[in-house]
């Protein structure tokens, strides 16, 4: 089996399902930023963090363990169906409690007063949990079409509804976040319907406990991953103000796009690793990690080079998009490093001994955030962004050490050295290149075209092996 072709080929369907709606959402962002302005969009940025991080906290990590359960555990798909329903119900209880107590903890944690829009964001987190759990089941069943539909409803339907409400009422962030709530709830209900369609949920004794034993240690891990990006927005909001927090969110949205694509490929990468015979896993992981890293370098460098064009599209002149170009470039470096972390974490989850992630991931996040806070004193958003690649570098080291402890599979991590060095050089160079002037913009565009050609050649080479 050509494992890389399986990941990049079949995985492209899952990548499309995850990334295409989000990229379409990016097309909505320029309209939203212009309609709401810097102040109100700052509140939207906080609401998006609440949706994403909230879903990870109240999801018990079951989205990470449902796929593994459906492939490796005795109750199989039927047990995974049951976990979707059980996990979503438990999460809904926690979300309601968090929503009711929001005025007590919200201002201290989010750095903004609690308001109706944040209530809608908290409720949207419950819908997001149902979506993630159902998509984990769809990965077991290898059903990319409903996976794509659910992603579209959640990540595109909500923003479009929110934009319609804002445009209709000429109102504020609260209406936009209410639209997000409608999108996530619709997708979540569809996910629950899929979980019970075509088979009866049936768990064996101890299934939920075992799934929680694997999933709960992943909660700090998953929250840390989301906070790699979102905590930087909170830091900027606290030290620079909500308007700059909104600007930071736009730049990170662009710079982290390649990392999002790699994470989407993970929907196919993880099952490929799980299904590979243990004695062949190391070799398969080497091939796939090297190829995924090479693709990520091309994507990350392309985004960093084209940042002046893309940021002007994403935000109006009042957001000072040219100043955000280096932020996107530094963020793209972290996307390249993330491949090393993902490769090792597959083996950690396959071993069923994921407890160490509850320590390794938060410690890695702390390392990045300490760097970001210390650099916030410089008054530079770009300096704060250095915390992003630092966090992923610490994650790569931490998961490598953990994998050596819990997994019998060995692989040569040195195969990633070349792509990572190339990523640092290309993305870092793009961050330093001038972002104004017709000549420099032409240089950036020409280099991006060359990278695009190289990417097409690489994918063709992988496909024809």
Residue pairs with C-beta under 8 A, 6 or more apart in sequence:
1 276
1 284
2 462
2 465
3 272
3 276
3 284
3 287
3 288
4 287
4 288
4 291
4 292
4 462
4 465
5 462
5 463
5 465
6 268
6 272
7 265
7 268
7 269
7 272
7 288
7 291
7 292
8 265
8 291
8 292
8 295
8 459
8 462
8 463
9 463
10 142
10 144
10 268
11 264
11 265
11 267
11 268
11 269
11 272
12 265
13 144
13 147
13 148
13 268
14 139
14 144
14 147
14 264
14 265
14 267
14 268
15 261
15 264
15 265
15 267
15 268
16 144
16 148
17 144
17 147
17 148
17 150
17 151
17 152
17 264
17 267
18 151
18 260
18 263
18 264
18 267
19 260
19 261
19 264
20 148
20 151
20 152
21 151
21 152
21 154
21 155
21 156
22 151
22 155
22 156
22 260
23 257
24 152
24 155
24 156
25 155
25 156
25 159
26 253
26 257
26 314
28 156
28 159
28 160
28 163
29 159
29 250
29 253
29 314
29 315
30 313
30 314
30 315
30 316
31 163
32 41
32 44
32 159
32 162
32 163
32 166
32 176
33 41
33 246
33 250
33 314
33 315
33 316
33 319
34 316
35 163
35 166
35 167
36 44
36 166
36 172
36 173
36 176
37 318
38 243
38 246
38 247
38 318
38 319
39 242
39 243
39 246
40 172
40 173
41 173
41 246
41 249
42 112
42 237
42 241
42 242
42 243
42 245
42 246
43 112
43 115
43 117
43 118
43 172
43 173
43 242
44 117
44 173
44 176
44 177
44 246
45 233
45 237
45 245
45 246
45 248
45 249
46 110
46 111
46 112
46 118
46 233
46 234
46 237
46 242
46 245
47 117
47 118
47 120
47 121
47 173
47 177
47 180
48 121
48 180
48 230
48 249
49 110
49 226
49 230
49 233
49 234
50 110
50 118
50 121
50 122
50 125
51 121
51 124
51 125
51 128
51 180
51 184
52 125
52 128
52 226
52 230
53 223
53 226
53 227
53 230
54 95
54 98
54 121
54 122
54 125
54 128
55 91
55 125
55 126
55 128
55 129
55 132
56 219
56 222
56 223
56 225
56 226
57 94
57 219
57 223
58 90
58 91
58 94
58 95
58 98
58 125
58 126
58 129
59 87
59 91
59 129
59 132
59 133
59 219
59 222
60 87
60 90
60 91
60 212
60 215
60 216
60 219
61 212
61 214
61 215
61 216
61 217
61 218
61 219
61 221
61 222
62 83
62 84
62 87
62 133
62 136
62 211
62 212
62 215
63 87
63 129
63 132
63 133
63 135
63 136
63 215
63 222
64 136
64 214
64 215
64 218
64 222
64 349
64 354
65 83
65 211
65 212
65 214
65 215
65 218
65 349
66 80
66 83
66 84
66 87
66 133
66 136
66 137
66 140
66 211
67 80
67 136
67 137
67 139
67 140
67 270
67 271
67 274
68 214
68 274
68 349
68 350
68 352
69 75
69 79
69 80
69 83
69 207
69 210
69 211
69 214
70 76
70 77
70 79
70 80
70 136
70 137
70 140
70 141
71 140
71 271
71 274
71 275
72 274
72 350
72 352
73 79
73 207
73 210
74 204
75 82
75 202
75 203
75 204
75 207
77 137
77 140
77 141
77 199
78 199
78 200
78 201
78 202
78 203
79 202
79 203
79 204
79 207
80 136
80 137
80 140
81 137
81 195
81 196
81 199
81 200
81 201
81 202
82 201
82 202
82 203
82 207
82 208
83 133
83 203
83 207
83 208
83 211
84 130
84 133
84 134
84 136
84 137
84 191
84 192
84 195
84 201
85 192
85 195
85 196
85 201
86 203
86 208
87 129
87 133
87 211
88 126
88 129
88 130
88 133
88 188
88 192
91 126
91 129
91 130
92 126
92 129
95 122
95 123
95 125
95 126
95 129
96 126
98 122
99 119
99 122
99 123
102 114
102 118
102 119
102 122
103 114
106 112
106 113
106 114
106 118
107 113
107 114
110 118
110 234
111 234
111 237
111 238
111 242
112 118
112 237
112 242
115 173
115 174
116 174
116 178
117 172
117 173
117 174
117 175
117 176
117 177
117 178
118 177
120 174
120 177
120 178
120 180
120 181
121 177
121 180
121 181
123 181
123 185
124 158
124 177
124 180
124 181
124 183
124 184
124 185
125 184
126 184
126 185
126 188
127 154
127 181
127 183
127 184
127 185
127 186
127 187
127 188
127 189
128 154
128 184
128 188
129 188
130 187
130 188
130 189
130 191
130 192
131 150
131 151
131 154
131 184
131 187
131 188
131 191
133 191
133 195
134 150
134 188
134 190
134 191
134 192
134 194
134 195
135 147
135 150
135 151
135 191
135 267
137 194
137 195
138 144
138 146
138 147
138 150
138 194
139 147
139 267
139 268
139 270
139 271
140 271
142 271
146 194
147 267
149 190
150 187
150 190
150 191
150 194
151 187
153 183
153 186
153 187
153 190
154 183
154 184
154 186
154 187
154 188
155 183
156 183
157 182
157 183
157 186
157 187
158 179
158 180
158 181
158 182
158 183
158 184
159 176
159 179
159 180
159 183
160 179
160 183
161 179
161 180
161 182
161 183
162 175
162 176
162 177
162 178
162 179
162 180
162 183
163 176
163 179
164 179
165 171
165 175
165 176
165 178
165 179
166 172
166 175
166 176
166 179
169 175
195 201
214 349
214 352
214 354
216 358
217 354
217 355
217 356
217 357
217 358
218 349
218 354
218 357
218 358
219 358
220 357
220 358
220 359
220 361
220 362
221 354
221 357
221 358
221 360
221 361
221 362
222 361
223 362
224 361
224 362
224 364
224 365
224 391
224 395
225 361
225 395
227 365
227 369
228 334
228 365
228 368
228 388
228 391
228 392
229 252
229 256
229 331
229 388
231 365
231 369
231 372
232 248
232 252
232 372
232 384
232 385
232 387
232 388
233 245
233 248
233 249
233 252
234 245
235 369
235 372
235 373
235 376
235 384
235 387
236 244
236 245
236 247
236 248
236 376
236 381
236 384
237 244
237 245
239 373
239 376
239 384
240 248
240 376
240 379
240 381
244 381
246 319
247 315
247 319
247 320
247 324
247 381
248 324
248 327
248 381
248 384
248 385
250 311
250 314
250 315
250 319
250 321
250 324
251 311
251 324
251 327
251 328
251 331
251 381
251 385
252 327
252 328
252 331
252 385
252 388
253 314
254 303
254 307
254 310
254 311
254 314
254 328
254 331
255 303
255 304
255 307
255 327
255 328
255 329
255 330
255 331
255 332
255 334
255 335
255 385
255 388
256 331
256 332
256 334
256 335
256 388
257 299
257 303
257 335
258 296
258 299
258 300
258 303
258 332
258 335
258 336
259 334
259 335
259 338
261 296
261 299
262 292
262 296
262 335
262 338
262 339
262 342
263 338
263 342
265 292
266 342
269 288
269 292
269 342
269 346
270 346
270 349
272 284
272 288
273 281
273 284
273 285
273 288
273 346
273 347
273 350
274 346
274 350
276 284
278 408
278 409
281 347
281 350
281 409
281 411
282 409
282 410
282 411
283 411
285 343
285 346
285 347
285 409
285 411
286 411
286 412
286 415
288 343
289 339
289 340
289 342
289 343
289 411
289 415
289 416
290 415
290 416
290 419
291 458
291 462
292 339
292 342
292 343
293 336
293 339
293 340
293 416
293 419
293 420
293 423
294 419
294 458
295 455
295 458
295 459
296 335
296 336
296 338
296 339
296 419
296 423
297 336
297 419
297 422
297 423
297 426
298 451
298 452
298 454
298 455
298 458
299 335
299 455
300 332
300 333
300 335
300 336
300 423
300 426
300 427
301 332
301 423
301 426
301 427
301 430
301 448
301 451
302 448
302 451
302 452
302 455
303 310
303 328
303 332
304 328
304 329
304 332
304 426
304 427
304 430
304 431
305 430
305 433
305 444
305 445
305 447
305 448
305 451
306 444
306 445
306 448
307 324
307 325
307 328
307 329
307 430
307 435
308 321
308 322
308 325
308 435
308 436
308 441
308 444
309 441
309 445
310 328
311 321
311 322
311 324
311 325
311 328
312 321
312 322
314 321
315 321
315 324
322 435
322 436
323 381
324 381
325 431
325 435
326 382
326 385
326 431
326 432
326 435
327 381
327 382
327 385
328 431
329 427
329 428
329 430
329 431
329 432
330 382
330 385
330 386
330 388
330 389
330 427
330 428
330 431
331 385
331 388
331 389
332 423
332 427
332 430
332 431
333 388
333 389
333 423
333 424
333 427
333 428
333 431
334 388
334 389
334 391
334 392
335 392
335 423
336 419
336 420
336 422
336 423
336 424
336 427
337 389
337 392
337 393
337 395
337 396
337 420
337 423
338 392
338 395
338 396
339 416
339 419
339 420
340 396
340 400
340 413
340 416
340 420
341 392
341 395
341 396
341 399
343 411
343 413
343 416
344 396
344 399
344 400
344 402
344 403
344 413
345 357
345 399
345 403
347 403
347 406
347 407
347 409
348 354
348 356
348 357
348 399
348 402
348 403
348 406
348 407
350 407
350 409
351 406
351 407
351 408
353 406
354 406
356 402
356 405
356 406
357 399
357 402
360 395
360 398
360 399
360 401
360 402
361 395
361 398
363 394
363 398
364 391
364 392
364 394
364 395
364 397
364 398
365 391
367 390
367 391
367 394
368 387
368 388
368 390
368 391
368 392
368 394
369 387
369 391
370 387
371 386
371 387
371 390
372 384
372 385
372 386
372 387
375 383
375 384
375 386
375 387
376 383
376 384
382 431
400 413
403 409
426 451
430 444
430 447
433 440
433 443
433 444
434 440
435 441
435 444
